Amino acid sequence: MTDRDANPDEDPRQQHAIAELAGQSGQPEDVVAEVYRTKLVQLSEGASVQDFLILLAARRTREALLDAAQARA
């Protein structure tokens, strides 16, 4: 994973994913970005192929945000 991949603030693809997730979940972007970074790091640690990490991190972030919302309801 490159430094750019580790820092979503510098990658327009990751910024877009975070903004989309924030809009879908109704959560502030800073909250979504924190969850996203955590998921990205977890996925990156064991990944031998880096090509789909943004997609996978976004999916895991969405799932985590939905789970949190359901737990509050």
TIVO-2410 file (N, C-alpha, C; in nm, 3 decimals):
# residues 73
REC num residu      c1      c2      c3 atome chaine
REC   1      M   0.085  -0.118   0.000     N      A
REC   1      M   0.000   0.000   0.000    CA      A
REC   1      M   0.089   0.123   0.000     C      A
REC   2      T   0.057   0.220  -0.084     N      A
REC   2      T   0.136   0.341  -0.092    CA      A
REC   2      T   0.091   0.440   0.013     C      A
REC   3      D   0.171   0.545   0.034     N      A
REC   3      D   0.133   0.649   0.129    CA      A
REC   3      D   0.001   0.714   0.088     C      A
REC   4      R  -0.018   0.730  -0.043     N      A
REC   4      R  -0.142   0.789  -0.092    CA      A
REC   4      R  -0.262   0.701  -0.057     C      A
REC   5      D  -0.245   0.570  -0.069     N      A
REC   5      D  -0.354   0.478  -0.035    CA      A
REC   5      D  -0.385   0.484   0.114     C      A
REC   6      A  -0.284   0.502   0.196     N      A
REC   6      A  -0.303   0.504   0.341    CA      A
REC   6      A  -0.369   0.632   0.388     C      A
REC   7      N  -0.363   0.737   0.306     N      A
REC   7      N  -0.421   0.865   0.345    CA      A
REC   7      N  -0.531   0.902   0.246     C      A
REC   8      P  -0.657   0.868   0.278     N      A
REC   8      P  -0.767   0.897   0.188    CA      A
REC   8      P  -0.782   1.045   0.154     C      A
REC   9      D  -0.731   1.133   0.238     N      A
REC   9      D  -0.743   1.277   0.212    CA      A
REC   9      D  -0.667   1.318   0.086     C      A
REC  10      E  -0.572   1.235   0.043     N      A
REC  10      E  -0.491   1.269  -0.073    CA      A
REC  10      E  -0.533   1.193  -0.198     C      A
REC  11      D  -0.630   1.106  -0.189     N      A
REC  11      D  -0.672   1.025  -0.303    CA      A
REC  11      D  -0.815   1.060  -0.341     C      A
REC  12      P  -0.835   1.119  -0.459     N      A
REC  12      P  -0.970   1.160  -0.499    CA      A
REC  12      P  -1.069   1.044  -0.504     C      A
REC  13      R  -1.023   0.924  -0.539     N      A
REC  13      R  -1.114   0.809  -0.543    CA      A
REC  13      R  -1.165   0.776  -0.404     C      A
REC  14      Q  -1.078   0.784  -0.307     N      A
REC  14      Q  -1.119   0.755  -0.170    CA      A
REC  14      Q  -1.203   0.868  -0.112     C      A
REC  15      Q  -1.171   0.991  -0.146     N      A
REC  15      Q  -1.253   1.104  -0.103    CA      A
REC  15      Q  -1.395   1.089  -0.156     C      A
REC  16      H  -1.406   1.046  -0.281     N      A
REC  16      H  -1.538   1.026  -0.342    CA      A
REC  16      H  -1.614   0.915  -0.269     C      A
REC  17      A  -1.546   0.805  -0.240     N      A
REC  17      A  -1.610   0.693  -0.170    CA      A
REC  17      A  -1.660   0.737  -0.033     C      A
REC  18      I  -1.579   0.813   0.038     N      A
REC  18      I  -1.616   0.862   0.172    CA      A
REC  18      I  -1.735   0.957   0.163     C      A
REC  19      A  -1.733   1.047   0.066     N      A
REC  19      A  -1.845   1.141   0.049    CA      A
REC  19      A  -1.974   1.067   0.015     C      A
REC  20      E  -1.965   0.967  -0.072     N      A
REC  20      E  -2.083   0.888  -0.108    CA      A
REC  20      E  -2.138   0.813   0.014     C      A
REC  21      L  -2.050   0.753   0.090     N      A
REC  21      L  -2.092   0.679   0.209    CA      A
REC  21      L  -2.155   0.772   0.312     C      A
REC  22      A  -2.099   0.891   0.326     N      A
REC  22      A  -2.155   0.988   0.420    CA      A
REC  22      A  -2.296   1.028   0.376     C      A
REC  23      G  -2.314   1.050   0.247     N      A
REC  23      G  -2.446   1.086   0.197    CA      A
REC  23      G  -2.546   0.974   0.214     C      A
REC  24      Q  -2.504   0.851   0.189     N      A
REC  24      Q  -2.593   0.736   0.201    CA      A
REC  24      Q  -2.630   0.707   0.345     C      A
REC  25      S  -2.535   0.727   0.435     N      A
REC  25      S  -2.558   0.689   0.574    CA      A
REC  25      S  -2.613   0.803   0.660     C      A
REC  26      G  -2.599   0.926   0.610     N      A
REC  26      G  -2.642   1.040   0.690    CA      A
REC  26      G  -2.544   1.074   0.801     C      A
REC  27      Q  -2.426   1.017   0.796     N      A
REC  27      Q  -2.323   1.043   0.898    CA      A
REC  27      Q  -2.228   1.152   0.847     C      A
REC  28      P  -2.167   1.228   0.937     N      A
REC  28      P  -2.068   1.328   0.895    CA      A
REC  28      P  -1.948   1.262   0.827     C      A
REC  29      E  -1.889   1.332   0.732     N      A
REC  29      E  -1.776   1.276   0.658    CA      A
REC  29      E  -1.659   1.239   0.749     C      A
REC  30      D  -1.635   1.316   0.855     N      A
REC  30      D  -1.522   1.283   0.942    CA      A
REC  30      D  -1.543   1.150   1.014     C      A
REC  31      V  -1.667   1.120   1.050     N      A
REC  31      V  -1.699   0.991   1.114    CA      A
REC  31      V  -1.679   0.878   1.013     C      A
REC  32      V  -1.732   0.898   0.892     N      A
REC  32      V  -1.720   0.797   0.787    CA      A
REC  32      V  -1.573   0.776   0.753     C      A
REC  33      A  -1.497   0.884   0.742     N      A
REC  33      A  -1.355   0.873   0.708    CA      A
REC  33      A  -1.278   0.793   0.812     C      A
REC  34      E  -1.312   0.812   0.938     N      A
REC  34      E  -1.244   0.737   1.045    CA      A
REC  34      E  -1.272   0.587   1.033     C      A
REC  35      V  -1.399   0.551   1.011     N      A
REC  35      V  -1.435   0.410   0.994    CA      A
REC  35      V  -1.368   0.355   0.869     C      A
REC  36      Y  -1.370   0.432   0.761     N      A
REC  36      Y  -1.310   0.391   0.634    CA      A
REC  36      Y  -1.160   0.363   0.651     C      A
REC  37      R  -1.090   0.455   0.716     N      A
REC  37      R  -0.945   0.434   0.737    CA      A
REC  37      R  -0.918   0.307   0.816     C      A
REC  38      T  -0.998   0.282   0.918     N      A
REC  38      T  -0.981   0.161   0.998    CA      A
REC  38      T  -1.000   0.036   0.912     C      A
REC  39      K  -1.105   0.035   0.833     N      A
REC  39      K  -1.133  -0.079   0.746    CA      A
REC  39      K  -1.024  -0.096   0.641     C      A
REC  40      L  -0.976   0.015   0.585     N      A
REC  40      L  -0.871   0.009   0.484    CA      A
REC  40      L  -0.742  -0.051   0.541     C      A
REC  41      V  -0.706  -0.009   0.660     N      A
REC  41      V  -0.585  -0.062   0.724    CA      A
REC  41      V  -0.601  -0.211   0.752     C      A
REC  42      Q  -0.717  -0.251   0.804     N      A
REC  42      Q  -0.741  -0.392   0.832    CA      A
REC  42      Q  -0.729  -0.477   0.706     C      A
REC  43      L  -0.786  -0.430   0.598     N      A
REC  43      L  -0.781  -0.504   0.472    CA      A
REC  43      L  -0.641  -0.505   0.412     C      A
REC  44      S  -0.570  -0.396   0.426     N      A
REC  44      S  -0.437  -0.383   0.366    CA      A
REC  44      S  -0.333  -0.473   0.430     C      A
REC  45      E  -0.349  -0.500   0.558     N      A
REC  45      E  -0.249  -0.576   0.632    CA      A
REC  45      E  -0.224  -0.713   0.573     C      A
REC  46      G  -0.327  -0.781   0.527     N      A
REC  46      G  -0.308  -0.916   0.475    CA      A
REC  46      G  -0.324  -0.927   0.325     C      A
REC  47      A  -0.339  -0.814   0.257     N      A
REC  47      A  -0.369  -0.818   0.114    CA      A
REC  47      A  -0.242  -0.833   0.031     C      A
REC  48      S  -0.243  -0.932  -0.057     N      A
REC  48      S  -0.133  -0.944  -0.152    CA      A
REC  48      S  -0.167  -0.871  -0.281     C      A
REC  49      V  -0.296  -0.852  -0.307     N      A
REC  49      V  -0.343  -0.777  -0.423    CA      A
REC  49      V  -0.412  -0.651  -0.370     C      A
REC  50      Q  -0.367  -0.536  -0.416     N      A
REC  50      Q  -0.416  -0.409  -0.365    CA      A
REC  50      Q  -0.524  -0.345  -0.453     C      A
REC  51      D  -0.553  -0.405  -0.566     N      A
REC  51      D  -0.638  -0.343  -0.668    CA      A
REC  51      D  -0.779  -0.306  -0.621     C      A
REC  52      F  -0.838  -0.383  -0.535     N      A
REC  52      F  -0.978  -0.362  -0.498    CA      A
REC  52      F  -0.997  -0.316  -0.354     C      A
REC  53      L  -0.892  -0.267  -0.292     N      A
REC  53      L  -0.901  -0.229  -0.151    CA      A
REC  53      L  -1.000  -0.115  -0.128     C      A
REC  54      I  -1.006  -0.017  -0.218     N      A
REC  54      I  -1.099   0.094  -0.200    CA      A
REC  54      I  -1.242   0.042  -0.201     C      A
REC  55      L  -1.273  -0.044  -0.297     N      A
REC  55      L  -1.408  -0.101  -0.306    CA      A
REC  55      L  -1.442  -0.183  -0.182     C      A
REC  56      L  -1.350  -0.267  -0.141     N      A
REC  56      L  -1.374  -0.351  -0.023    CA      A
REC  56      L  -1.384  -0.267   0.104     C      A
REC  57      A  -1.298  -0.167   0.117     N      A
REC  57      A  -1.304  -0.081   0.235    CA      A
REC  57      A  -1.436  -0.004   0.239     C      A
REC  58      A  -1.482   0.042   0.124     N      A
REC  58      A  -1.610   0.113   0.118    CA      A
REC  58      A  -1.725   0.020   0.157     C      A
REC  59      R  -1.722  -0.102   0.109     N      A
REC  59      R  -1.827  -0.199   0.142    CA      A
REC  59      R  -1.828  -0.228   0.292     C      A
REC  60      R  -1.711  -0.251   0.349     N      A
REC  60      R  -1.702  -0.281   0.492    CA      A
REC  60      R  -1.742  -0.161   0.577     C      A
REC  61      T  -1.709  -0.041   0.529     N      A
REC  61      T  -1.748   0.081   0.599    CA      A
REC  61      T  -1.899   0.095   0.598     C      A
REC  62      R  -1.961   0.074   0.483     N      A
REC  62      R  -2.107   0.082   0.471    CA      A
REC  62      R  -2.173  -0.017   0.567     C      A
REC  63      E  -2.122  -0.139   0.570     N      A
REC  63      E  -2.178  -0.241   0.661    CA      A
REC  63      E  -2.164  -0.199   0.807     C      A
REC  64      A  -2.049  -0.145   0.843     N      A
REC  64      A  -2.027  -0.104   0.982    CA      A
REC  64      A  -2.120   0.011   1.020     C      A
REC  65      L  -2.138   0.107   0.930     N      A
REC  65      L  -2.227   0.220   0.958    CA      A
REC  65      L  -2.372   0.174   0.969     C      A
REC  66      L  -2.413   0.083   0.883     N      A
REC  66      L  -2.550   0.031   0.890    CA      A
REC  66      L  -2.572  -0.048   1.018     C      A
REC  67      D  -2.474  -0.129   1.056     N      A
REC  67      D  -2.484  -0.205   1.181    CA      A
REC  67      D  -2.496  -0.111   1.300     C      A
REC  68      A  -2.418  -0.004   1.301     N      A
REC  68      A  -2.423   0.093   1.410    CA      A
REC  68      A  -2.559   0.163   1.415     C      A
REC  69      A  -2.611   0.197   1.298     N      A
REC  69      A  -2.742   0.263   1.293    CA      A
REC  69      A  -2.852   0.171   1.343     C      A
REC  70      Q  -2.846   0.044   1.307     N      A
REC  70      Q  -2.947  -0.052   1.351    CA      A
REC  70      Q  -2.936  -0.075   1.501     C      A
REC  71      A  -2.817  -0.074   1.555     N      A
REC  71      A  -2.798  -0.094   1.698    CA      A
REC  71      A  -2.856   0.023   1.778     C      A
REC  72      R  -2.854   0.142   1.721     N      A
REC  72      R  -2.909   0.261   1.788    CA      A
REC  72      R  -3.061   0.264   1.780     C      A
REC  73      A  -3.117   0.198   1.678     N      A
REC  73      A  -3.263   0.205   1.657    CA      A
REC  73      A  -3.339   0.115   1.751     C      A
***
